Amino acid sequence: MIDHLQLRSILDRDSRYKLNAYYYVLETLDFARSELGMGHLTERNPHTADEENDEPENLARHITGEELCEALKIRATWMFGYMAKTVFQQWGITTTDDFGEIVYNMIEAGKMRAADGESRADFHDLYDFQTVFCDAFCFTTTQNVPQYVY
């Protein structure tokens, strides 16, 4: 996992996004693999794997830009609910392209890897934040919630 100082060095080069945005993307990569079962199996090249690798040791699944954006959406809805769009705006994220910028900042810093043929374009305009985090959001009620009378 990337430590705080490593992320700070990325922020020094590109300050568009808050530190929390980078942590959120990294944590969601693990969430996509472990909780959502996303990704496809890849083989590690033993010549490029080293002790300084910041990706999890058990990395056997590659997550595409589209899969990551889907996982980011699912996790944001679960974690932040109706406030997801606002949280992302506070972090400097307003489109799925911003997720791509965050990922590629980490790739350029040598902290993540892209598969052959992948690019920032894989994150372009995959969904509209207003639509998925606000317009399509549905409030639900639970019948078994205790009610308090004052």
DSSP file (Angstrom, degrees, kcal/mol; ACC not computed):
  #  RESIDUE AA STRUCTURE BP1 BP2  ACC     N-H-->O    O-->H-N    N-H-->O    O-->H-N    TCO  KAPPA ALPHA  PHI   PSI    X-CA   Y-CA   Z-CA
    1    1 A M              0   0    0      0, 0.0     2,-0.3     0, 0.0    54,-0.1   0.000 360.0 360.0 360.0 145.9    0.0    0.0    0.0
    2    2 A I        -     0   0    0     52,-0.1     2,-0.1   109,-0.1    24,-0.0  -0.568 360.0-135.8 -75.3 133.9    1.2    3.5   -0.7
    3    3 A D     >  -     0   0    0     -2,-0.3     4,-1.9     1,-0.1     3,-0.3  -0.383  25.5 -98.6 -89.0 172.6    2.1    5.5    2.4
    4    4 A H  H  > S+     0   0    0      1,-0.2     4,-2.2     2,-0.2     5,-0.1   0.861 120.9  51.6 -57.9 -42.3    1.1    9.0    3.2
    5    5 A L  H  > S+     0   0    0      2,-0.2     4,-1.7     1,-0.2    -1,-0.2   0.868 107.5  52.8 -66.8 -36.7    4.5   10.5    2.2
    6    6 A Q  H  > S+     0   0    0     -3,-0.3     4,-1.1     1,-0.2    -1,-0.2   0.906 111.1  46.6 -65.3 -40.5    4.4    8.8   -1.2
    7    7 A L  H  X S+     0   0    0     -4,-1.9     4,-2.3     1,-0.2     3,-0.2   0.881 107.1  58.3 -67.9 -37.4    0.9   10.2   -1.9
    8    8 A R  H  X S+     0   0    0     -4,-2.2     4,-1.9     1,-0.2    -1,-0.2   0.884 101.8  54.8 -58.6 -38.8    2.1   13.7   -0.7
    9    9 A S  H  X S+     0   0    0     -4,-1.7     4,-0.9     1,-0.2    -1,-0.2   0.858 107.7  49.7 -65.5 -33.2    4.8   13.6   -3.4
   10   10 A I  H >X S+     0   0    0     -4,-1.1     4,-2.0    -3,-0.2     3,-0.6   0.912 109.0  52.3 -68.4 -41.8    2.1   13.0   -6.0
   11   11 A L  H 3< S+     0   0    0     -4,-2.3    -2,-0.2     1,-0.2    -1,-0.2   0.824 102.0  60.2 -63.6 -31.5    0.1   15.9   -4.6
   12   12 A D  H 3< S+     0   0    0     -4,-1.9    -1,-0.2     1,-0.2     3,-0.2   0.847 111.3  40.4 -63.8 -32.7    3.2   18.1   -4.9
   13   13 A R  H << S+     0   0    0     -4,-0.9     2,-0.3    -3,-0.6    -2,-0.2   0.801 132.8  19.5 -84.7 -31.0    3.1   17.4   -8.7
   14   14 A D    ><  +     0   0    0     -4,-2.0     3,-0.5    -5,-0.1    -1,-0.3  -0.856  60.1 175.6-145.2 103.1   -0.7   17.6   -9.2
   15   15 A S  T 3   +     0   0    0     -2,-0.3    -4,-0.1    -3,-0.2    -3,-0.1   0.213  53.6 102.8 -96.2  15.2   -2.7   19.4   -6.5
   16   16 A R  T 3  S+     0   0    0      2,-0.0     2,-0.3    -5,-0.0    -1,-0.2   0.822  79.9  51.2 -65.3 -29.7   -6.1   19.1   -8.3
   17   17 A Y  S <  S-     0   0    0     -3,-0.5    75,-0.2    -6,-0.1    74,-0.1  -0.853  84.4-118.9-117.3 145.4   -7.2   16.3   -6.0
   18   18 A K    >>  -     0   0    0     73,-2.0     4,-1.0    -2,-0.3     3,-0.9  -0.351  29.8-110.3 -75.6 158.5   -7.3   15.9   -2.2
   19   19 A L  H 3> S+     0   0    0      1,-0.3     4,-2.0     2,-0.2     3,-0.5   0.866 117.3  60.9 -55.9 -40.2   -5.3   13.3   -0.4
   20   20 A N  H 3> S+     0   0    0      1,-0.2     4,-2.7     2,-0.2    -1,-0.3   0.816  96.7  60.6 -59.8 -30.9   -8.6   11.5    0.5
   21   21 A A  H <> S+     0   0    0     -3,-0.9     4,-2.1     2,-0.2    -1,-0.2   0.909 105.6  46.9 -63.9 -41.3   -9.3   11.0   -3.2
   22   22 A Y  H  X S+     0   0    0     -4,-1.0     4,-2.4    -3,-0.5    -2,-0.2   0.925 113.1  48.1 -66.8 -44.6   -6.2    9.0   -3.6
   23   23 A Y  H  X S+     0   0    0     -4,-2.0     4,-2.9     1,-0.2     5,-0.3   0.918 110.6  52.6 -60.5 -42.3   -6.9    6.9   -0.5
   24   24 A Y  H  X S+     0   0    0     -4,-2.7     4,-2.1     1,-0.2    -2,-0.2   0.919 109.9  47.4 -61.4 -44.4  -10.4    6.3   -1.7
   25   25 A V  H  X S+     0   0    0     -4,-2.1     4,-1.7     2,-0.2    -1,-0.2   0.932 113.8  47.8 -63.4 -45.5   -9.3    5.1   -5.1
   26   26 A L  H  X S+     0   0    0     -4,-2.4     4,-1.3     1,-0.2    -2,-0.2   0.926 113.3  47.0 -61.8 -45.1   -6.7    2.7   -3.6
   27   27 A E  H  X S+     0   0    0     -4,-2.9     4,-2.1     1,-0.2    -1,-0.2   0.852 109.6  54.9 -65.4 -33.8   -9.1    1.3   -1.1
   28   28 A T  H  X S+     0   0    0     -4,-2.1     4,-2.9    -5,-0.3    -1,-0.2   0.809  99.1  61.3 -72.9 -28.7  -11.8    0.8   -3.8
   29   29 A L  H  X S+     0   0    0     -4,-1.7     4,-1.7     2,-0.2    -1,-0.2   0.946 109.1  42.6 -58.0 -46.9   -9.3   -1.2   -5.9
   30   30 A D  H  X S+     0   0    0     -4,-1.3     4,-3.2     1,-0.2     5,-0.4   0.913 113.4  52.6 -65.0 -42.6   -9.2   -3.7   -3.0
   31   31 A F  H  X>S+     0   0    0     -4,-2.1     4,-2.0     1,-0.2     5,-1.6   0.900 106.8  53.5 -58.1 -43.1  -12.9   -3.5   -2.5
   32   32 A A  H  <5S+     0   0    0     -4,-2.9     6,-3.1     3,-0.2    -1,-0.2   0.892 116.5  38.1 -61.8 -40.2  -13.5   -4.2   -6.3
   33   33 A R  H  X5S+     0   0    0     -4,-1.7     4,-0.6     4,-0.2    -2,-0.2   0.955 126.2  32.6 -74.7 -51.7  -11.4   -7.4   -6.1
   34   34 A S  H  <5S+     0   0    0     -4,-3.2    -3,-0.2    -5,-0.2    -2,-0.2   0.904 131.0  25.9 -79.7 -42.5  -12.4   -8.7   -2.7
   35   35 A E  T  <5S+     0   0    0     -4,-2.0    -3,-0.2    -5,-0.4    -1,-0.1   0.822 132.3  31.8 -93.4 -33.8  -16.0   -7.7   -2.3
   36   36 A L  T  4<S-     0   0    0     -5,-1.6    -3,-0.2    -4,-0.1    -4,-0.1   0.550  93.3-132.0-102.7  -9.1  -17.2   -7.4   -5.9
   37   37 A G     <  +     0   0    0     -4,-0.6    -4,-0.2    -6,-0.3    -3,-0.1   0.775  50.1 159.3  65.2  26.6  -15.1  -10.1   -7.5
   38   38 A M        +     0   0    0     -6,-3.1    -1,-0.2    -7,-0.2     2,-0.1  -0.361  24.6  50.5 -80.5 161.2  -14.1   -7.8  -10.3
   39   39 A G  S    S-     0   0    0     -2,-0.1     2,-0.4    22,-0.1    24,-0.2  -0.146  71.2-100.8 102.9 165.2  -11.0   -8.1  -12.5
   40   40 A H  E     -A   62   0A   0     22,-1.7    22,-3.0    -2,-0.1    -2,-0.0  -0.939  41.7 -93.5-124.8 150.8   -9.4  -10.8  -14.5
   41   41 A L  E     -A   61   0A   0     -2,-0.4     2,-0.3    20,-0.2    20,-0.2  -0.323  44.8-179.1 -64.3 137.2   -6.5  -13.0  -13.7
   42   42 A T        -     0   0    0     18,-1.8     2,-0.4    -2,-0.0    -1,-0.0  -0.946  24.7-122.2-132.4 155.7   -3.1  -11.8  -14.8
   43   43 A E        -     0   0    0     -2,-0.3     2,-0.3    18,-0.0    17,-0.1  -0.817  25.9-125.8 -97.5 138.6    0.4  -13.2  -14.5
   44   44 A R        -     0   0    0     -2,-0.4     3,-0.0    15,-0.1    16,-0.0  -0.604  16.9-127.6 -78.1 140.7    3.1  -11.2  -12.9
   45   45 A N    >>  -     0   0    0     -2,-0.3     3,-1.7     1,-0.1     4,-1.7  -0.823  15.1-149.1 -84.6 115.7    6.2  -10.6  -14.8
   46   46 A P  T 34 S+     0   0    0      0, 0.0    -1,-0.1     0, 0.0    -2,-0.0   0.730  94.8  59.6 -63.0 -18.9    8.9  -11.8  -12.4
   47   47 A H  T 34 S+     0   0    0      1,-0.2    -2,-0.0    -3,-0.0    -3,-0.0   0.684 111.1  38.8 -81.8 -18.1   11.3   -9.3  -13.9
   48   48 A T  T <4 S+     0   0    0     -3,-1.7     2,-0.3     2,-0.0    -1,-0.2   0.633  95.7  91.0-104.8 -17.7    9.1   -6.3  -13.0
   49   49 A A     <  +     0   0    0     -4,-1.7     2,-0.3     2,-0.0    -5,-0.0  -0.625  56.1 160.7 -77.9 134.4    7.9   -7.5   -9.6
   50   50 A D    >   -     0   0    0     -2,-0.3     3,-1.5     1,-0.0    -2,-0.0  -0.893  55.1 -94.8-146.0 176.1   10.1   -6.3   -6.8
   51   51 A E  T 3  S+     0   0    0     -2,-0.3    -2,-0.0     1,-0.3    -1,-0.0   0.744 118.8  59.7 -66.8 -23.6   10.2   -5.7   -3.1
   52   52 A E  T 3  S+     0   0    0      2,-0.0    -1,-0.3     0, 0.0     2,-0.1   0.412  73.3 129.1 -86.8   2.5    9.2   -2.0   -3.5
   53   53 A N    <   -     0   0    0     -3,-1.5    58,-0.1     1,-0.2     4,-0.0  -0.383  44.6-161.4 -61.8 129.2    5.9   -2.9   -5.2
   54   54 A D        +     0   0    0     56,-0.3    -1,-0.2    -2,-0.1   -52,-0.1   0.498  60.3  97.1 -92.6  -4.6    3.1   -1.0   -3.5
   55   55 A E  S    S-     0   0    0      1,-0.1     4,-0.1   -54,-0.1    57,-0.0  -0.520  91.9 -81.4 -82.7 154.6    0.3   -3.2   -4.9
   56   56 A P    >   -     0   0    0      0, 0.0     3,-1.7     0, 0.0    -1,-0.1  -0.172  34.5-123.9 -56.6 146.0   -1.0   -6.0   -2.6
   57   57 A E  T 3  S+     0   0    0      1,-0.3    -2,-0.1    -3,-0.1    -3,-0.0   0.841 109.8  55.1 -58.3 -35.8    1.0   -9.2   -2.6
   58   58 A N  T 3  S+     0   0    0      2,-0.0     2,-0.5     3,-0.0    -1,-0.3   0.217  72.9 145.2 -86.9  16.8   -2.0  -11.3   -3.6
   59   59 A L    <   +     0   0    0     -3,-1.7     3,-0.1     1,-0.2   -15,-0.1  -0.395   6.9 136.7 -60.9 109.4   -2.6   -9.2   -6.7
   60   60 A A        +     0   0    0     -2,-0.5   -18,-1.8     1,-0.1     2,-0.5   0.331  53.5  73.7-129.5  -3.5   -3.8  -11.7   -9.3
   61   61 A R  E     -A   41   0A   0    -20,-0.2     2,-0.5    -3,-0.1   -20,-0.2  -0.954  65.0-150.3-120.7 131.9   -6.7   -9.7  -10.7
   62   62 A H  E     -A   40   0A   0    -22,-3.0   -22,-1.7    -2,-0.5     2,-0.5  -0.865  12.0-150.9 -99.5 131.1   -6.4   -6.7  -13.0
   63   63 A I        -     0   0    0     -2,-0.5     2,-0.1   -24,-0.2   -30,-0.0  -0.877  11.1-141.3-102.0 127.0   -9.2   -4.1  -12.7
   64   64 A T     >  -     0   0    0     -2,-0.5     4,-2.7     1,-0.1     5,-0.2  -0.343  27.2-106.0 -79.0 167.0  -10.0   -2.1  -15.9
   65   65 A G  H  > S+     0   0    0      1,-0.2     4,-2.4     2,-0.2     5,-0.2   0.900 122.1  50.1 -59.0 -41.6  -10.9    1.6  -15.8
   66   66 A E  H  > S+     0   0    0      2,-0.2     4,-1.9     1,-0.2    -1,-0.2   0.916 111.6  47.4 -65.1 -43.4  -14.5    0.8  -16.4
   67   67 A E  H  > S+     0   0    0      2,-0.2     4,-2.5     1,-0.2    -2,-0.2   0.915 111.6  51.0 -63.6 -42.8  -14.6   -1.8  -13.6
   68   68 A L  H  X S+     0   0    0     -4,-2.7     4,-2.9     1,-0.2    -2,-0.2   0.925 109.0  50.6 -62.0 -43.9  -12.9    0.6  -11.2
   69   69 A C  H  X S+     0   0    0     -4,-2.4     4,-1.9     1,-0.2    -1,-0.2   0.878 110.4  50.2 -62.9 -36.5  -15.4    3.4  -12.0
   70   70 A E  H  X S+     0   0    0     -4,-1.9     4,-2.5     2,-0.2    -1,-0.2   0.927 112.1  47.0 -65.1 -44.4  -18.2    1.0  -11.4
   71   71 A A  H  X S+     0   0    0     -4,-2.5     4,-2.8     1,-0.2     5,-0.3   0.887 110.0  53.6 -64.6 -39.0  -16.7   -0.1   -8.1
   72   72 A L  H  X S+     0   0    0     -4,-2.9     4,-2.1     1,-0.2    -1,-0.2   0.895 111.0  47.1 -61.2 -40.2  -16.1    3.6   -7.1
   73   73 A K  H  X S+     0   0    0     -4,-1.9     4,-2.2    -5,-0.2    -2,-0.2   0.934 113.4  46.7 -66.9 -47.7  -19.8    4.3   -7.8
   74   74 A I  H  X S+     0   0    0     -4,-2.5     4,-2.0     1,-0.2    -2,-0.2   0.938 115.6  45.1 -61.0 -48.1  -21.0    1.3   -5.8
   75   75 A R  H  X S+     0   0    0     -4,-2.8     4,-3.2     1,-0.2     5,-0.3   0.886 111.8  52.3 -66.4 -38.9  -18.8    2.0   -2.9
   76   76 A A  H  X>S+     0   0    0     -4,-2.1     4,-3.0    -5,-0.3     5,-0.8   0.906 109.2  49.6 -64.3 -41.2  -19.6    5.8   -2.9
   77   77 A T  H  X5S+     0   0    0     -4,-2.2     4,-0.9     3,-0.2    -1,-0.2   0.907 115.5  44.1 -63.3 -41.1  -23.3    5.1   -2.8
   78   78 A W  H  <5S+     0   0    0     -4,-2.0    -2,-0.2    -5,-0.2    -1,-0.2   0.923 123.1  35.2 -68.6 -45.6  -22.8    2.7    0.1
   79   79 A M  H  <5S+     0   0    0     -4,-3.2    -2,-0.2    -5,-0.1    -3,-0.2   0.900 134.8  18.6 -78.0 -42.6  -20.5    4.9    2.1
   80   80 A F  H ><5S-     0   0    0     -4,-3.0     3,-2.0    -5,-0.3    -3,-0.2   0.555  81.0-171.3-112.3 -11.8  -21.8    8.4    1.3
   81   81 A G  G ><<S-     0   0    0     -4,-0.9     3,-1.9    -5,-0.8     4,-0.2  -0.248  74.2  -2.8  56.0-135.7  -25.3    7.9    0.1
   82   82 A Y  G 3  S+     0   0    0      1,-0.3     3,-0.3     2,-0.1    -1,-0.3   0.642 132.7  63.0 -63.7 -15.4  -27.0   11.0   -1.3
   83   83 A M  G <> S+     0   0    0     -3,-2.0     4,-2.7     1,-0.2    -1,-0.3   0.406  71.2 102.2 -89.9   1.5  -23.8   13.0   -0.3
   84   84 A A  H <> S+     0   0    0     -3,-1.9     4,-2.6     1,-0.2     5,-0.2   0.906  80.8  48.4 -55.3 -48.0  -21.5   11.1   -2.7
   85   85 A K  H  > S+     0   0    0     -3,-0.3     4,-2.3    -4,-0.2    -1,-0.2   0.907 113.0  48.7 -60.7 -41.3  -21.4   13.8   -5.4
   86   86 A T  H  > S+     0   0    0     -4,-0.3     4,-2.2     2,-0.2    -1,-0.2   0.906 110.6  50.4 -65.5 -43.0  -20.7   16.5   -2.7
   87   87 A V  H  X S+     0   0    0     -4,-2.7     4,-1.3     1,-0.2    -2,-0.2   0.945 111.6  48.0 -60.5 -48.2  -17.9   14.4   -1.2
   88   88 A F  H  <>S+     0   0    0     -4,-2.6     5,-3.1     1,-0.2     4,-0.5   0.902 109.3  53.1 -61.2 -40.9  -16.3   13.9   -4.5
   89   89 A Q  H ><5S+     0   0    0     -4,-2.3     3,-1.4     1,-0.2    -1,-0.2   0.903 105.4  54.6 -60.4 -40.3  -16.6   17.6   -5.4
   90   90 A Q  H 3<5S+     0   0    0     -4,-2.2    -1,-0.2     1,-0.3    -2,-0.2   0.813 109.1  48.9 -61.5 -29.7  -14.8   18.4   -2.1
   91   91 A W  T 3<5S-     0   0    0     -4,-1.3   -73,-2.0    -3,-0.4    -1,-0.3   0.468 124.5-103.6 -88.5  -2.9  -12.0   16.1   -3.2
   92   92 A G  T < 5S+     0   0    0     -3,-1.4     2,-0.6    -4,-0.5    -3,-0.2   0.569  80.6 129.9  92.3  10.3  -11.8   17.8   -6.7
   93   93 A I      < +     0   0    0     -5,-3.1    -1,-0.3    -6,-0.2    -2,-0.2  -0.877  12.0 147.7-104.8 120.8  -13.6   14.9   -8.5
   94   94 A T        +     0   0    0     -2,-0.6    35,-0.4     1,-0.2     2,-0.3   0.503  66.1  24.9-126.3 -11.8  -16.4   15.9  -10.8
   95   95 A T  S >> S-     0   0    0     33,-0.1     3,-0.9    34,-0.1     4,-0.8  -0.930  81.4-104.6-144.7 167.6  -16.3   13.3  -13.6
   96   96 A T  H 3> S+     0   0    0     31,-0.5     4,-1.6    -2,-0.3     3,-0.3   0.765 116.3  70.1 -66.2 -23.4  -15.0    9.7  -14.1
   97   97 A D  H 3> S+     0   0    0      1,-0.2     4,-2.1     2,-0.2    -1,-0.2   0.862  91.9  59.0 -59.5 -34.8  -12.2   11.3  -16.1
   98   98 A D  H <> S+     0   0    0     -3,-0.9     4,-2.2     1,-0.2    -1,-0.2   0.870 100.3  54.8 -63.9 -36.5  -10.9   12.6  -12.7
   99   99 A F  H  X S+     0   0    0     -4,-0.8     4,-2.6    -3,-0.3    -1,-0.2   0.920 107.7  50.6 -60.7 -41.8  -10.7    9.0  -11.4
  100  100 A G  H  X S+     0   0    0     -4,-1.6     4,-2.9     1,-0.2    -2,-0.2   0.892 107.7  52.3 -61.8 -40.4   -8.5    8.3  -14.5
  101  101 A E  H  X S+     0   0    0     -4,-2.1     4,-2.0     2,-0.2    -1,-0.2   0.912 110.3  48.5 -62.4 -42.3   -6.3   11.3  -13.7
  102  102 A I  H  X S+     0   0    0     -4,-2.2     4,-1.8     2,-0.2    -2,-0.2   0.936 113.2  47.2 -62.9 -47.2   -5.8   10.0  -10.1
  103  103 A V  H  X S+     0   0    0     -4,-2.6     4,-2.2     1,-0.2    -2,-0.2   0.934 113.9  46.9 -60.8 -46.7   -5.0    6.5  -11.3
  104  104 A Y  H  X S+     0   0    0     -4,-2.9     4,-2.6     1,-0.2    -1,-0.2   0.771 105.8  58.8 -73.3 -24.1   -2.5    7.7  -13.9
  105  105 A N  H  X S+     0   0    0     -4,-2.0     4,-1.3    -5,-0.2    -1,-0.2   0.911 110.5  44.2 -62.7 -41.2   -0.9   10.1  -11.4
  106  106 A M  H  <>S+     0   0    0     -4,-1.8     5,-2.9     2,-0.2     6,-0.8   0.862 112.8  51.2 -72.2 -35.0   -0.1    7.0   -9.3
  107  107 A I  H ><5S+     0   0    0     -4,-2.2     3,-1.8     4,-0.2    -2,-0.2   0.941 109.7  49.6 -64.4 -46.8    1.0    5.0  -12.4
  108  108 A E  H 3<5S+     0   0    0     -4,-2.6    -1,-0.2     1,-0.3    -2,-0.2   0.791 107.9  54.4 -63.8 -27.5    3.3    7.8  -13.5
  109  109 A A  T 3<5S-     0   0    0     -4,-1.3    -1,-0.3    -5,-0.2    -2,-0.2   0.459 118.8-114.2 -83.1  -1.0    4.8    7.8   -9.9
  110  110 A G  T < 5S+     0   0    0     -3,-1.8   -56,-0.3     2,-0.2    -3,-0.2   0.682  87.6 114.0  79.3  17.9    5.4    4.1  -10.3
  111  111 A K  S   <S+     0   0    0     -5,-2.9     2,-0.3    -6,-0.2    -4,-0.2   0.553  78.6  21.5-100.3  -9.9    2.9    3.2   -7.6
  112  112 A M  S    S-     0   0    0     -6,-0.8     2,-0.4    -5,-0.1    -2,-0.2  -0.905  73.4-130.7-143.9 171.3    0.5    1.3   -9.8
  113  113 A R        -     0   0    0     -2,-0.3     2,-0.3    -3,-0.1    -6,-0.1  -0.956   6.6-149.7-129.0 149.2    0.6   -0.4  -13.1
  114  114 A A        -     0   0    0     -2,-0.4     2,-0.1    -7,-0.1     3,-0.1  -0.874  24.6-118.2-110.2 149.6   -1.6   -0.3  -16.3
  115  115 A A    >   -     0   0    0     -2,-0.3     3,-2.1     1,-0.1    -1,-0.0  -0.468  48.4 -77.4 -79.0 158.3   -2.1   -3.2  -18.6
  116  116 A D  T 3  S+     0   0    0      1,-0.3    -1,-0.1    -2,-0.1     3,-0.1  -0.287 119.4  21.1 -54.8 136.1   -0.9   -2.9  -22.2
  117  117 A G  T 3  S+     0   0    0      1,-0.3    -1,-0.3    -3,-0.1     2,-0.2   0.353  93.8 124.6  87.1  -6.1   -3.3   -0.8  -24.3
  118  118 A E    <   +     0   0    0     -3,-2.1    -1,-0.3     3,-0.0     2,-0.3  -0.570  30.7 161.3 -86.9 152.4   -4.9    1.0  -21.3
  119  119 A S    >   -     0   0    0     -2,-0.2     3,-1.6    -3,-0.1     4,-0.2  -0.934  56.4 -86.7-154.7 176.0   -5.0    4.8  -21.1
  120  120 A R  G >  S+     0   0    0     -2,-0.3     3,-2.2     1,-0.3     4,-0.2   0.816 117.6  72.3 -58.0 -30.8   -6.7    7.7  -19.4
  121  121 A A  G >  S+     0   0    0      1,-0.3     3,-1.5     2,-0.2    -1,-0.3   0.734  79.9  73.5 -60.2 -22.5   -9.3    7.5  -22.1
  122  122 A D  G <  S+     0   0    0     -3,-1.6    -1,-0.3     1,-0.3    -2,-0.2   0.670  99.0  47.1 -65.1 -15.4  -10.7    4.3  -20.5
  123  123 A F  G X  S+     0   0    0     -3,-2.2     3,-0.8    -4,-0.2     2,-0.3   0.398  83.6 130.9-102.7  -0.4  -12.1    6.5  -17.7
  124  124 A H  T <  S-     0   0    0     -3,-1.5    -3,-0.0     1,-0.2    -4,-0.0  -0.390  84.0 -32.7 -70.4 120.2  -13.7    9.1  -20.1
  125  125 A D  T 3  S+     0   0    0     -2,-0.3    -1,-0.2     1,-0.1     3,-0.1   0.822  76.0 155.8  48.6  49.1  -17.3   10.0  -19.4
  126  126 A L    <   -     0   0    0     -3,-0.8     2,-0.3     1,-0.3    -1,-0.1   0.819  69.2  -8.9 -77.9 -30.3  -18.5    6.6  -18.1
  127  127 A Y  S    S-     0   0    0      4,-0.0   -31,-0.5   -58,-0.0     2,-0.5  -0.978  70.7-108.9-159.5 161.2  -21.4    8.0  -16.1
  128  128 A D     >  -     0   0    0     -2,-0.3     4,-2.5     1,-0.1     5,-0.3  -0.820  19.5-146.2 -96.0 126.8  -22.7   11.4  -15.1
  129  129 A F  H  > S+     0   0    0     -2,-0.5     4,-2.5   -35,-0.4     5,-0.5   0.881  98.6  53.1 -61.5 -40.9  -22.4   12.2  -11.4
  130  130 A Q  H  >>S+     0   0    0      1,-0.2     5,-2.8     3,-0.2     4,-1.3   0.922 112.7  45.4 -60.0 -43.5  -25.6   14.1  -11.2
  131  131 A T  I  4>S+     0   0    0      3,-0.2     5,-2.5     4,-0.2    -2,-0.2   0.955 121.1  34.1 -66.7 -51.4  -27.5   11.2  -12.7
  132  132 A V  I  <5S+     0   0    0     -4,-2.5    -2,-0.2     1,-0.2    -3,-0.2   0.830 127.1  35.3 -79.8 -30.8  -26.0    8.3  -10.6
  133  133 A F  I  <5S+     0   0    0     -4,-2.5   -49,-0.2    -5,-0.3   -48,-0.2   0.636 135.1  12.0 -99.4 -13.9  -25.5   10.0   -7.3
  134  134 A C  I ><5S+     0   0    0     -4,-1.3     3,-0.8    -5,-0.5    -3,-0.2   0.671 125.6  41.4-124.2 -63.3  -28.5   12.4   -7.2
  135  135 A D  I 3 <S+     0   0    0     -5,-2.8    -4,-0.2     1,-0.3    -3,-0.2   0.874 123.2  38.6 -62.6 -39.5  -31.2   11.8   -9.8
  136  136 A A  T 3 <S+     0   0    0     -5,-2.5    -1,-0.3    -6,-0.3     2,-0.2   0.476  89.0 116.6 -90.8  -2.4  -31.2    8.0   -9.5
  137  137 A F    <   -     0   0    0     -3,-0.8     2,-0.5    -6,-0.2    -4,-0.1  -0.456  49.5-160.0 -71.2 137.4  -30.7    7.9   -5.8
  138  138 A C        -     0   0    0     -2,-0.2     2,-0.4     2,-0.0    -2,-0.1  -0.971   8.4-145.3-124.2 122.6  -33.6    6.3   -3.9
  139  139 A F        -     0   0    0     -2,-0.5     2,-0.3   -57,-0.0    -2,-0.0  -0.681  22.1-169.5 -82.2 137.3  -34.3    6.8   -0.3
  140  140 A T        -     0   0    0     -2,-0.4     2,-0.4     2,-0.0    -2,-0.0  -0.896  11.1-145.6-124.8 157.0  -35.7    3.7    1.5
  141  141 A T        -     0   0    0     -2,-0.3     2,-0.5     4,-0.0     3,-0.0  -0.906  10.4-137.7-119.1 151.7  -37.2    3.2    4.8
  142  142 A T    >   -     0   0    0     -2,-0.4     3,-1.2     1,-0.1    -2,-0.0  -0.928   5.1-148.5-109.8 131.3  -37.0    0.2    7.0
  143  143 A Q  T 3  S+     0   0    0     -2,-0.5    -1,-0.1     1,-0.2     0, 0.0   0.776  94.5  57.0 -67.8 -27.0  -40.1   -1.0    8.8
  144  144 A N  T 3  S+     0   0    0      2,-0.1    -1,-0.2    -3,-0.0     3,-0.0   0.204  72.9 123.9 -95.8  16.9  -38.2   -2.3   11.8
  145  145 A V    <   -     0   0    0     -3,-1.2     2,-0.0     1,-0.1    -4,-0.0  -0.641  68.6-114.6 -77.7 128.9  -36.5    0.9   12.7
  146  146 A P        -     0   0    0      0, 0.0     2,-0.4     0, 0.0    -1,-0.1  -0.359  27.0-143.5 -63.8 140.2  -37.3    1.8   16.3
  147  147 A Q        -     0   0    0     -2,-0.0     2,-0.5    -3,-0.0     0, 0.0  -0.883   8.1-148.1-106.2 137.2  -39.3    5.0   16.7
  148  148 A Y        -     0   0    0     -2,-0.4     2,-0.5     2,-0.0     0, 0.0  -0.878   4.3-157.2-108.0 134.4  -38.7    7.3   19.6
  149  149 A V              0   0    0     -2,-0.5    -2,-0.0     1,-0.1     0, 0.0  -0.935 360.0 360.0-110.3 129.7  -41.4    9.4   21.1
  150  150 A Y              0   0    0     -2,-0.5    -1,-0.1     0, 0.0    -2,-0.0   0.408 360.0 360.0-103.4 360.0  -40.3   12.6   23.0
